[in-house]
Amino acid sequence: MENLKLVIVGHVDHGKSTLIGRLFYDTDSLPEGRIEEIREICEALGKELEFAYVMDHLEEERDQGITIDTAQTFFRTKKRQYTIIDAPGHVEFLKNMITGASQAEAAILIVDVNEGVQEQTRRHAYILSLLGLDQVIVVMNKMDLINYKEEMYDEVKKELLKFLESININPTYVIPISAKGGDFIAKKTRNLSWYDGPTVLEALDTFKTKNSPRDKPLRFPVQDVYKYDKRISVGRIESGIIRVGDKIKILPSGEETIVKSIAEYMKENVMQAEAGKSTGIVTQDKVFVDRGDVITHLEDLPVITDTINAHIFWMDKQPFKKPERLLFKCATQEVMCSIEKIERVIDSSTLRLLRRDADEIRNREVADTVIKTEKPVVVEDFNKIQELGRFVLQRKDTCAGGIITNIQKE
Amino acid sequence: MIIIMAVDALEYEKVEEFNCRNLKQKCYGKTDISEFSQPRTMVLWSSFMTGKNKEEEVLRKGDKEMWNITWGLEETLFSEFKSPVVLDLPGFNYDKKVHDKSRELLKKFFDAKDDEEKRKIRREYNNDAFEHHKKVKQDFLRAIKEKHDLVLGYFSIADVIGHLNFGNTTMMRMIYKELDEIAAEINSKGKLIILSDHGMKPIGVFGDHSSYGFWSTNFETKLRNPRITDFYDFIIELKRKQE
């Protein structure tokens, strides 16, 4: 079943847990009996059913390792499965997105229509912009508290859209909802008869999943080269498909050859290998291949460069200070680099601009940088092929994660 | 008005984990009950209201009989007040029938061999606790609206529910949220002290008493790691300051 990774962000009290609970409830994605138990306790305490407790239950399952993937939870529509990526706080979210621990394909930004746009709403929206997420739904929650009045909705919507425009986010949908009451989550209700747009689930179902890495251009970073009677280049195919007979290019050298055979342990006559597979290839010609090289087809090539524009998230107590040299690691490539320019530094917690044209990046700061590698590297824009658009910087241990935003071709 | 929310088995770590801001109030921490051989409910509340370590006296009555102890008003800090309201406090005026029933159901639960029977008993046990809680809560909120110089409400729900369900995080979170909401509702009505006798620690899916209690106030205090008996003088002093 198709899967779309979704992150829900917004101010802490604006109803995120209730919305998640409601999405699970309305799509019948909860384990049997659990909602009844929650309903019973709510009734016993003389309260209405609170969907936020569903979120607690999901967290509890995760804490106990009941769900298969410990960081993620799922709900389903007829069209596809949705994975909600946990975003406990925006610092963690930013860090996870940058280091590749989680990759959201779409986002819901939740705003309490009664309270309007808050500082945290702005911060979270800013992160979506930073990460280049372009499938965004804004939900105006708690419409029940303002008696479903269109005027107040319009007012908050206007203010929010003005801000979003200033940070280059153009939400695909803005939907008035009441997560508590279930208005316009899965069902269109009369309470909001003046609104003629889709429900949240209908809106989500119009989004596109990122292409499967299988459908993307071939990227085969070489992990090692085994030298027996033949030379076998081994590694994991990050994207695309490689077939026997394919014309290929070895980067960064640019040498070209043809795939003679695909070598896999205990298997014969393997004719192709696709994204996600660890495999080995033998080439027709004697070409020089080494660890860190990237094998591609002859078209739709990545970029070979020594100058990269990147957002980096510093996560080491010891700050970076120019002109320190660091190890740049991207896929299987490892090369020393320096951070040539620190254009601006942002506090990941407040998202306040701290410094421009800086010399230093401290713990938990995000910086727009220009990185210069000591040898050319094979990279991509993060939004094109994430596996080659993401890197880490190391001293003895990892001290920063980064995503490539712009590549300066050699 | 001085308001005391006496919560049996309110666990410090859970208050932190569930981030119950209203239970934490302005100042909060753990109480030191290390002078007692075990964290027993009747011993601790008796010591609280009399300002004296009553362990020996209470234990002398024996496990069963200790639940019948009733301290006279003159022996307690409540005698310092003109119109105190004390609701359901063990060792003073608690509804023994309700507490006897929950202890009886608890025993039945552990004696039951069949899962279905256990489920039925657990449901009855939980429902009884919720019903009793609703009643105490109603009386407590009503008393706070009246003119009294002291209102103390004793809430046993975290203890009773916790013994059978401490491993059910969803349920415990709901209980703590309920208590947190009560604290939110009353914290502007007077000087509020929230106090537990002991906390609770997990024993598999069940819960047993932990070896410290919880305290908090909605005003600045110098209390750091107080003993439960310290609250006797503390509350009387607070009353004098108010006069």
Interface residues (C-beta under 8 A of the other chain):
Chain A: E37 I38 I41 C42 A44 L45 G46 K47 Y53 D56 H57 E59 E60 D63
Chain B: N126 N127 F130 E131 H133 K134 T169 T170 M171 R173 M174 E178
